[in-house]
Amino acid sequence: MPRLRADAGSWRNELRRIEDLGYDTVAVSEHVTDGWVLEPLAAMAFAAASTTRLRVLSLVLTNDLHHPALLAKAAATIDALSEGRLELGIGAGWKQDDYQTLGLPFDPPAERIDRLAEALEIMRRYFSSEQVQFTGTHYAVDQMESLPRRCGSGGPPLFVGGGGPRMLDLAGRVADIVGIHLRHDTTTIDSAAVLDLTAECVDRKIERVRAAAAAAGRPTPTFQFTCYHVDITDAPSHGPKCTSSFSGHLAEASDMLKDSPAVLTGTVAECAEQLLAWHERYGITYWHLGQDVEAGGAIIAQLSR
């Protein structure tokens, strides 16, 4: 999603430019530290209202900052008013600074994942039934009406990202869209975590999600992947290259990440061919191509041809 500067009109114009370039979705994350500006639910509602086709995705909300029933109601409202253009992404939370700033306990990963599992069950019930009755270890909802309801809809797609086994299993069991991510057991992403993005590791993660979905009797979810480093060498560029805060670690591991979808480099034609090859290998159809929308738009145009 574009950065919000002083001029709100420019922000809306940037969104419409993204739509005109052929993108399917614009994504926004949730943080309250390190200069993060946008509140995602409000931003997604305005983004949907400012465009006609573009979908809006939370990539991702932090579960512990929301009550799942109230979040489901907010999501259902945006979904109804946008006529089905919301995708609801939510995670267990990882950025300890956000918790500290808000005075919230940063519980061990297992407890945060257990809370997320209950929250996803509540949201799934909200989107699929007329009222929610739920009693769990972490949440209780007593006959809450599931409103608003969009006619003929099962609610917005649920997006869950995962890198470790428990999150990948959970995502495979319940999510409509699964983001394949690296695993890191601390709040710092280091060189060891980057090695979790090798082609072989991505293969194993995707197979784990497929197995979890099959065991739950569900169809395989849609797979999403973020290219952590994008360098399109011959495209018009009007924004920053997609380089993450750990791009130095990526550079150090370039040989090991040679065939990994984490790194997308080359000409427009080469990048388009690489995405198609990765689609054939992994089944990934949903790609985050970074902040340089003009360069990414050139790939979209190439693929459409």
N, C-alpha and C positions, 0 to 999 in steps of 0.2 A: 504494500500500500504506500502511496506517496507520503513523503514527510509533510506534516502540517506546518506551514510557515505563517507569516502575518496575513497573507491574502487567502481567504477561504475560497475565492473564486478560482485561483490558480490551482488549488488542490482538486477542485471538481474538474477543472479542465484536464489535469493530469490523469485523473481516473478515466475520463472519456477518451483520452488518447490511448490508454491501455486497452480499452474496449475496442477502439478502432483498429488497433494493431492485430487483433484476432485472439488475444488471450481469453481463456475461459473464466479465470478466477483471479481475484486479488486477495492477498492474505495479510493478516495482521496478527502480531503476537501480543502477549500481555506481561508487562513488567511495570513496577513502580519505582525503579531505581535506575541509575546510570543515564539520566536524561531522557528516559522513555516518555514520549508525549501522549500518544493516543490511548484513550480507554477503548478497548476493542468492540464492545457491544454497541456503544454509541457510534463509533466510526463505521462499523459494518452497516448499521441502519442508514446512516447518511450516504454511504457509498452506494448502497443498493438504490436509494431514492434518487441519486444523481446520475444513474446509468439506466440502460434499458435491458441489457442482456447479461452483463457481467455478474458472475456469482461472487459471493463474499465468504471467506473462510477464516476462522480463528485458528491460528497455527502457532501455539495453541493457548487456550485458557488454562489457568492454574486452578485445579479443582478446589484446593483448600481456600480459595478466595471467594467461593460461591456456595450457596445452598443449592443442591441439585434441582430441587423442585422449582425454586424461583428462577434458576438459570434456564430450566426447560420452558418456563412460561415466557421469559424474555426471548428465547430462541424461537418459540412458536409464533410470537408476535412479529418478529422480523421476517420469519419465513412466510407468514400469511400476507403481510404488507408488501413484500417483494415478489409475491406469487411464486414462491418456491426456489429462491436464489440463495438461500443460506446453507452453508455446510458448517456443522458445529464440531470443532476440534478441541479436545480437552486432554490434559495430561496430569500426572500425579504431582507435578511441581519439582523443580530442581534448583532454582536460584535462591540460595539461602539468604542473600541480601534482601530480597523482597519480603521474606518472612520476618526478618529482624526489624525492618523498617515499620512493619505493621504490627509488631508485637505478637506475632504468632509463633507457636512452637514449631520447629523444624524437625518433625518426627523421623524415625528411621525409614528407609525406603519401603520395607515390607508393610508398615502401617499406612503409609501414604498410598500405596498401591491397593491395599484392602479398602480404604475409603473411596478411592476412585472406582473400584469394582462396584461398590454399593451405589455410588452416584450414577454410574452408567445404567444400572438396572432401574433406578428411579426414572431417569430420563427416557429410557426405552419404554417403560410402562406409560409414562406421560404421553408419549407420541403415538401409542398404539391402543390406548383404552380411554374410556370416558372419565375415569377418575383413578387416582393413585392411592393405594393402601400399601404401606411398606413399613416393616419394623426390622431394623438390622442392628448391628453393633454400633454403628456410627451415626445413623440417620433414622428418623421416624417421620412418616407422612401419613396423616389420617384423613382419608377420603377427600383428597384435594381434587377439585374439578380440573380436567385437562383442557383448558381453554387458553387461547383460541384454537380452533381446529380448522384446518384447511381441507375443503371437501376433496375426497378421494386421495388424500395424502397420508402416509405413515409418519409424517414429520420429517424434519431435515436429516440428511445423512449424518451419522456419527463418525467422526474422524479420531483415531487414536494412534499416536506414534509410539514406537518402541525400539529399544536396542538390546535390552537384556531379556533373558528367557521368560520371566514372569510377565513383563509388559507385552512381549510378542504373543504369548499364549492368551492373555486377556484380550488383546486386540483381535486375534483370530477368532475368538469366541463371540465377540459382541459388536465389532466395528464394521461399518460399511466401507470405510476407507482406512487403510493402514499405512502410516508413514514409517518407512524403514530408516532407522537412525543408528548412530553409533551408541555404544554403551560406555558410560563413564560413571564410576562409583563415587566420585567426589564432585564438587561444584566447579572444579577446574578441568578443562579439556586439554589434555597433554598429548605427547607423542604416542604414548601407549594406547590412548583412546582412539587416536587417528588410525592405528593399525586395525581397528575393528571395522574399518571401511574397505578392506581389501575385497576384491571380487569374490573370493571364496567365502568370506564372512557374510557378504550380502546374499550370496546363494543360500547359505545355511539359515539365515534369518527368514528369508522368503519361504523356504521349505517348512520352517517351523510354524509360520502363520498358516500356511496351507493345511498342515496336519492338524492344527488346533481347530480350524474352521470345519474340516472334515469330521473330526471327532465330535463336534457340537452339532453335526447335521446341517451345517450352513454352507451356502455357496462361498467360493473363494472371494474375499473382498477385493476391491480395487486397491492397487499398490501405488503409493506416492513416494517420490524420492526427491530430496533437495541436492542439487549439484553445489557442493560447498565452495568450489573454485571454478569460475567461468571466465574464459579468455577467448573471445571471438575475434580473430585477427583482422578480418576484412569487412566488418560490419560498421555502419554509422554508430557512433557512440555519443550518447548525451547523458550519461550517468556513470556512477562508479562501477568498476568491475566487481563481480560477486566474489569478494574475498572475505573469509571468515576471520574471527579473532585468533584462530589457530592456523592461519595460512602458512606460517613459518614451519609448523610441524608437517603440514601437507607437502611442502617443498622438500623437506628432509626425507620424506617417505615416498618421493615421486616414483622410484623404481617399483616399490611394492604396490603402489596404487595405479600402476600403468593401465590396467584393464578395468579399473573401478569406475562406476558412475559418479563417484564423488568429485571427479575432476573432468571438466568438459573444456577442451581447448582445440583450436584449429580454425579453419575458414568456416563460413556459414554452411557450405555444402558438406564439409567434413563433419561438423557438429551435428547436422541433421542426420547424416548417415550413421553416426555413432549412436544417436538416440534410438534410431530404428533398430540397430543391432542390439542395444541393451533391452529394448522392448521384446525382441525375439528371445533373448537369453533369460530375462528375469520375469517378463510379463508386466513390467512397469508401464503404465499408461499416463501417469499424472506427474508432471515434472515442475519443480520450482527452478526457474532459470536465473534468478537473481534480480538485482535492482536496475540494471541497465536495460530498460524496456525496449529501446530502439534496437539494440543488438539482438535481444531475445526475439523481438518481432521479426527480424530478418530470418531467423530460424523457422518461425511459424510460417512465414510466407514460403520458404523453401519446402517445408513439409507439405503444405497445402498444394504445391505443384506436383 
